[in-house]
Amino acid sequence: MTEENKLEKPSNIVEMFKPKKWGIAAAKEQAKKAIADLDPSTMEHRLGIVFDDSGSMGSQVDDKSKIDHAHAGIRNFTAQCNPKDTSLAIYPLNKTPQALTCNYDVLNLYVGTIRESGGTPLYTITTKMLNEVDLTRGVVFSDGSPTDGHAGYGEEYDKDLKEDMINLAIAKKIPLDTIFIGYDGEGGYDLLKEIADRTGGIFVHFKDAKALGASLKYLAPALRGILMNAELKEKIQRGETI
């Protein structure tokens, strides 16, 4: 027996008796590897979600907070997405963002760590997302008005962050779907509608965050077409399941 064979035999024996995964466990392992091999920057749908984690999202709705319903909304959204053609990035208003990924398990684990804090720098964070990620579409949800209408001091204070953000989305041809959580006439309603209208996105109005949790999924690629039907959109905005 050669010296080479002497060295190979022990490793072959170890491999022979190494536990192997079969059935569902093997399929899950294979699926994880397939997702890990995907390049999120090449997906047909590359979506960025601006997640409102401002202090007001901590208020209660039934037995849960608004932000808990937002967590559920993201989980339901990802359940309607296909990692083979859709990658997602999450940009909270007050937390380091989650980069574009096809791994929805990782994304939902990250979303679960988002808690309410700080203000509503909606223009700043949306602009940051548009500049940092090569998106095909953005989704923005909020329950209030932005707190970053102007920036800096002196000449910089006169910079219109809203117009800069909208013009950037238009220039990059990235529609911004927007969601307002609250009642007609409250701060933020008209603004979010304007953003959607001017960038070619869809505006959705939910009176409470519970409806957001159940119906954010309708902005996923596979279901977004339903919102083109005015009657169905009205039902969805009332929190009804289609």
Buried (B, 14 or more C-beta within 10 A) or exposed (E): EEEEEEEEEEEEEEEEEEEEEEEEEEEEEEEEEEBEEBEBEEBEBBBBBBBBBBBBBBEEBEEBBBBBBBBBBBBBBBEBBBBEBBBBBBBBBBBEBBBBBBBBEEBBEBBEEBBBBEBBBBBBBBBBBBEBBBBBBBBBBBBBBBBBBEBEEEEEEEEEBBEBBBEBBBEBEBBBBBBBBBEEEEBBBEBBBBBBBBBBBBBBBBBBBBBBBBBBBBBBBBBBEBBEEEEBBEBBBEBEEE
